[in-house]
Amino acid sequence: MRDSENILLVEDDPEIARILRDHLRHEGYGVTWASSGLESWEDFREGAYQLVLLDLMLPEMDGFTVCKNIRLISDVPLLMMSARIEEESKVRGLGLGADDYITKPFSLTELTARIKSHLNRYRRYQGVEPDSTDRQYNDGLSIDYLNQRAQLHGEHVALTNKEWALLILLASHPGRVFTKAELYEHVWSQPEAGNSSTVTVHVKSLRAKLGDEPHHPRWIQTVWGSGYRFVGEPEE
């Protein structure tokens, strides 16, 4: 078995999932099966996968949302599969960052060929050296993405796991506005369902620890009626 090539299979139909899982394992891949969108998002955050095979119609969190969340933190190959053949669904999935879209029913031979093609491409990109994971920003903020540490004017900033997750998500996508619902789904691994106040409280705490003033933000800006975005300027 190729220990370094693990596939996250996301499919809510047990019979289809069993067929796909057994076939992929026979092909030599490690396979983790998730039967819901939330379960797959939790599995992805906790595991190490080289490819995601993602159904669209899922309970708890649909495939589009799972794709969006994965793309915020990873460039792993992601193949969507669905019985829906509408062009709109394909365009939306690819627009969210999916690498491929395969319509059910499909042959196992075709699926295997697509998986091998995407994994071969991914292996080539694996050899590219990553940029430095330590980023310096104006006004004394430093973020070490690899070691999960933040410093302000050389002093360590003690953040909770949720505060760190919010900071790294926002800072990894400077200028992008995240709604409270998106932040809650990504950081808490649950649908928002009226829990926007939880995000507000944690952002407020994060700002306080960073010494960031909401009305004169140096790093985290409130976009009224929309959400939050990171506005820190990298040091030159």
Buried (B, 14 or more C-beta within 10 A) or exposed (E): EEEEBBBBBBBBEEEBBEEBBEBBEEBEBBBBBBBBBBBBBBBBBEEEBBBBBBBBEBEBBBBBBBBBBBBBBBEBBBBBBBEBEEEEBBEBBBEBBBBBBBEEEEEBEEBBEBBEEBBEEBEEEEEEEEEEEEBBBEBBBBBEBEEBBBBBEEEEBEBEEBBBBBBBBBBBBBEBBBBBBBBBBBBBBBBBEEBBEBBBEBBEBBBEBBBBEEEEBBBBBBEEEEBBBBBBEEEE
